[in-house]
Amino acid sequence: METFVRTNKISGRLEERLQRRLKNIEPIINDKLEYFAKSNFSKLGKLTTQASKYMKKEWQAMNRILQDENLEISNNLDERMMRRIKLNLKNCLNIGREDSALDYAFMYFVSESYDINGDGI
């Protein structure tokens, strides 16, 4: 669906976004729902079965993109934000002394403050 959204440029004003979603994405979602309702999970692999059962169980939550135009289909922004946090945690593992940790915390604070205020370093 994410590829479909990108290639068909389904974005823009919120009202317009919801109308395009209802027109273009709702049929895809309904087809998937029918498929999962009829699926025999015993023929699938273990991980595919788990993913399919999860999708079937969480269908109402996944279907909310057709009801709320503010919701994003892609989670790329969330992944990018988490990447910074995980990288910071990885860097913190390499700090060997308390003095170094204090220096690192100060530098991290300064760089994040610049980023938040839009100045950048």
C-alpha positions in Angstrom: 0.0 0.0 0.0 2.8 2.4 0.8 4.2 2.0 -2.8 0.7 2.6 -4.1 0.4 5.8 -2.1 3.8 7.1 -3.3 3.3 6.3 -7.0 -0.2 7.8 -7.0 0.8 10.7 -4.9 -2.0 10.3 -2.3 -1.2 13.2 -0.1 -2.2 16.8 0.1 -5.0 18.5 2.0 -6.6 16.3 4.7 -10.1 16.2 3.1 -8.6 15.4 -0.3 -6.4 12.7 1.3 -9.3 11.0 2.8 -11.3 11.0 -0.4 -8.4 9.5 -2.4 -7.9 6.9 0.3 -11.6 5.9 0.1 -11.4 5.8 -3.7 -8.1 4.0 -4.2 -7.2 2.1 -1.0 -10.5 0.9 0.3 -10.9 -1.7 -2.5 -7.4 -3.0 -1.8 -8.1 -3.3 2.0 -11.5 -5.0 1.4 -9.9 -7.5 -0.9 -7.2 -8.3 1.8 -9.9 -8.7 4.4 -11.8 -11.2 2.2 -8.6 -13.1 1.6 -7.7 -13.3 5.3 -11.3 -14.3 6.2 -11.1 -17.2 3.8 -7.5 -18.1 4.5 -6.5 -21.6 5.7 -3.5 -20.7 7.8 -2.3 -24.4 8.0 -0.8 -24.2 4.5 1.4 -21.2 5.3 4.7 -21.1 7.0 5.0 -20.4 10.7 6.0 -16.7 10.4 3.5 -16.0 7.6 0.8 -17.7 9.7 1.7 -15.5 12.7 1.7 -12.3 10.6 -1.7 -13.3 9.0 -3.3 -14.0 12.3 -2.0 -10.7 13.7 -3.3 -8.8 10.7 -6.7 -10.5 11.1 -6.8 -9.7 14.8 -5.8 -6.1 14.4 -7.9 -5.4 11.3 -10.0 -2.6 12.9 -6.9 -0.7 13.9 -5.4 -1.1 10.4 -8.7 0.0 8.8 -8.6 3.4 10.6 -6.7 5.0 7.8 -10.0 5.1 5.9 -11.7 6.9 8.8 -9.0 9.4 9.9 -7.3 11.5 7.3 -4.6 12.6 9.8 -3.1 9.1 10.1 -0.1 8.3 8.0 0.2 5.0 6.1 3.9 4.9 6.3 5.9 4.6 9.5 9.2 5.8 8.0 9.3 9.0 10.2 8.9 6.8 13.3 11.7 4.5 12.2 14.0 7.4 11.4 13.4 8.9 14.9 14.0 5.6 16.6 17.3 5.1 14.6 18.7 8.2 16.3 17.8 6.9 19.7 19.2 3.4 19.1 22.4 4.9 17.7 22.8 7.0 20.8 22.3 3.9 23.0 24.9 2.1 21.0 27.4 5.0 21.4 26.7 5.1 25.2 27.8 1.5 25.6 31.3 2.5 24.6 31.7 5.1 27.3 34.2 3.8 29.8 34.5 6.4 32.6 32.1 8.7 34.4 33.9 11.8 33.3 33.6 10.7 29.7 29.9 10.0 30.2 29.3 13.6 31.6 31.2 15.1 28.6 29.2 12.9 26.2 25.9 13.9 27.9 26.8 17.6 27.6 27.7 17.4 23.9 24.6 15.3 23.2 22.5 18.0 25.0 24.1 20.8 23.0 23.7 19.0 19.6 20.1 18.0 20.3 19.3 21.6 21.4 20.6 22.9 18.1 18.6 20.3 16.2 15.4 21.1 18.0 15.8 24.9 17.5 16.5 24.3 13.8 20.0 25.6 13.8 21.9 22.3 13.2 25.6 21.8 13.8 
